[in-house]
Amino acid sequence: MHNQLLVFAGSTRQQSFNRRLAQATAAIAREAGAQVTLLELSDFDIPMYNADLEAQGTPADVLRLKQILWEHPAWVICAPEYNGSYTALLKNTIDWASSPVKGHPDWQDGTRPFRGKVAGMLSASPGALGGLRSQSHLAPLLINLECWLAPQAFALGHAGSAFDDQGALVQPAHRDRVRAVIDQVLWAAGRLHPAAG
């Protein structure tokens, strides 16, 4: 286990509020002394999931993603809300990452990259609810994959005015809420994965 905390957003859009939130979260976690990997899903060439395509061979970037997920005991996921749920990108990423790779020494067990990971949920949106409904749909998906879900979560509303020019959260109360999620995820991961602490 190289780094403790993996942070990523379920969006690849350049001006995504959830990517900004992921970047701010990574900075807050580093300030708190955590080792952090900030993952950009745009760095992975992952097609839409298709079992026929998979039968021709699991894409190399899917294997790379599985390895990264497996290496980190603690995650914070920034989940945008589309139509009251999480994004197709996030679902597709999770579907590929949890699909078994036949005959592979590490990844024949599809749940292996997820099992026992401690996941914290954040979201951001321009509206008042802050993308909260994406979290309510993402939670059962993560639990189904045998993740431990942090009870602390935070939905950042009115995200258009929440960040400064450097990408940091303007309001101390917002920073505190993000820090509370980080702290809880790292605390639980330290107890579930003592060797990684």
FENKAHU-V938724 format. One record per pair of residues at least 6 apart in sequence whose C-alpha atoms are under 8 Angstrom apart, sorted by the first residue. I is the first residue (numbers start at 1). J is the second residue. D is the distance in whole Angstrom. If there is no record, write none. Layout:
BEGIN
I&J&D, I&J&D
END
This chain:
BEGIN
1&71&5, 1&72&6, 1&73&8, 1&196&6, 2&71&7, 2&72&7, 2&196&8, 3&35&5, 3&36&6, 3&37&7, 3&71&7, 3&72&6, 4&34&7, 4&35&5, 4&36&6, 4&72&6, 4&73&6, 4&74&6, 4&186&8, 4&196&7, 4&197&7, 5&34&7, 5&35&6, 5&36&5, 5&37&6, 5&72&6, 5&73&7, 5&74&5, 5&75&5, 5&76&7, 5&186&7, 6&36&6, 6&37&5, 6&38&6, 6&39&7, 6&69&8, 6&72&6, 6&74&6, 6&75&5, 6&76&6, 7&22&6, 7&25&8, 7&26&6, 7&36&7, 7&37&6, 7&38&5, 7&39&6, 7&75&6, 7&76&5, 7&77&6, 7&78&8, 8&19&7, 8&22&6, 8&38&6, 8&39&5, 8&40&6, 8&41&7, 8&76&7, 8&77&5, 8&78&6, 9&18&6, 9&19&5, 9&22&6, 9&39&8, 9&40&7, 9&41&8, 9&77&6, 9&78&4, 9&79&6, 9&80&8, 10&18&7, 10&19&8, 10&41&7, 10&77&7, 10&78&6, 10&79&5, 10&80&6, 10&86&8, 10&87&6, 10&89&6, 10&90&5, 11&18&7, 11&19&7, 11&41&7, 11&79&8, 11&80&7, 11&87&7, 11&89&7, 11&90&7, 12&19&7, 12&40&7, 12&41&6, 12&42&5, 13&19&8, 17&124&6, 17&125&7, 17&159&7, 17&160&8, 18&78&6, 18&79&7, 18&80&6, 18&123&6, 18&124&6, 18&125&8, 19&78&7, 20&167&6, 21&78&7, 21&123&8, 21&124&7, 22&38&7, 22&77&8, 22&78&6, 23&38&7, 23&167&8, 24&167&6, 24&168&5, 24&169&7, 25&178&7, 25&179&8, 25&182&8, 26&36&6, 26&37&8, 26&38&6, 28&175&8, 28&178&8, 28&179&7, 29&35&8, 29&36&7, 29&179&7, 29&182&7, 30&36&6, 44&61&6, 44&62&8, 44&65&8, 45&61&6, 46&59&7, 46&61&6, 46&62&7, 46&93&7, 48&92&6, 49&92&6, 49&95&7, 49&96&6, 58&101&7, 62&96&7, 62&97&6, 63&97&8, 65&97&7, 66&97&5, 66&98&8, 66&107&8, 66&113&6, 67&113&7, 69&113&6, 69&114&7, 70&112&7, 70&113&4, 70&114&7, 72&117&8, 73&116&8, 73&117&5, 73&118&6, 73&189&6, 73&193&7, 73&196&7, 74&117&6, 74&118&5, 74&119&6, 74&185&6, 74&186&6, 74&189&6, 75&117&7, 75&118&6, 75&119&5, 75&120&6, 75&185&7, 76&119&6, 76&120&5, 76&121&6, 76&122&7, 76&182&7, 76&185&8, 77&119&7, 77&120&6, 77&121&5, 77&122&6, 77&123&8, 78&121&6, 78&122&5, 78&123&5, 78&124&8, 79&86&6, 79&87&7, 79&90&8, 79&121&7, 79&122&6, 79&123&5, 79&124&7, 79&131&8, 79&134&6, 79&135&7, 80&86&6, 80&87&6, 80&123&6, 80&124&6, 80&125&7, 80&131&6, 80&134&7, 81&87&7, 81&123&8, 81&125&7, 81&131&5, 81&132&8, 81&133&7, 81&134&5, 82&134&8, 84&131&8, 84&133&5, 84&134&6, 85&133&6, 85&134&4, 85&135&8, 85&136&8, 85&137&6, 85&138&8, 86&133&8, 86&134&4, 86&135&7, 86&137&7, 86&138&7, 97&110&7, 97&113&7, 98&110&5, 98&111&5, 98&112&8, 98&113&7, 98&114&8, 98&145&8, 99&110&5, 99&111&8, 100&107&6, 100&108&5, 100&109&5, 100&110&4, 100&111&8, 101&107&5, 101&108&5, 101&109&8, 101&110&7, 102&108&5, 111&145&6, 111&146&7, 114&145&6, 114&146&6, 114&147&6, 115&145&6, 115&146&5, 115&147&5, 116&146&6, 116&147&5, 116&148&6, 116&192&8, 117&146&8, 117&147&5, 117&148&6, 117&189&7, 118&147&6, 118&148&5, 118&149&6, 118&150&7, 118&185&6, 118&186&8, 118&188&7, 118&189&6, 119&142&8, 119&147&7, 119&148&6, 119&149&5, 119&150&6, 119&185&7, 120&149&6, 120&150&5, 120&151&8, 120&152&7, 120&153&6, 120&181&6, 120&182&7, 120&185&6, 121&135&7, 121&150&8, 121&152&8, 121&153&5, 121&154&7, 121&181&8, 122&135&8, 122&153&6, 122&154&5, 122&155&6, 122&156&8, 122&178&8, 123&130&6, 123&131&5, 123&132&7, 123&134&8, 123&135&7, 123&154&7, 123&155&5, 123&156&6, 124&130&5, 124&131&5, 124&155&6, 124&156&4, 124&157&6, 124&158&8, 124&159&6, 125&131&5, 125&156&7, 125&157&6, 125&158&6, 125&159&5, 125&160&8, 126&157&6, 126&158&4, 126&159&5, 126&160&6, 127&157&6, 127&158&5, 127&159&8, 128&157&5, 128&158&6, 129&155&7, 129&156&7, 129&157&5, 130&155&5, 130&156&4, 130&157&4, 130&158&7, 130&159&7, 131&155&6, 131&156&7, 131&157&7, 132&154&8, 132&155&5, 139&149&7, 142&148&8, 142&149&7, 143&149&7, 150&181&7, 150&184&7, 150&185&6, 152&180&7, 152&181&5, 152&184&7, 153&177&8, 153&178&8, 153&181&6, 154&177&6, 154&178&7, 154&181&7, 156&174&7, 162&169&6, 162&170&6, 162&171&7, 163&169&5, 163&170&5, 164&170&6, 169&175&6, 189&197&7, 190&196&7, 190&197&5
END
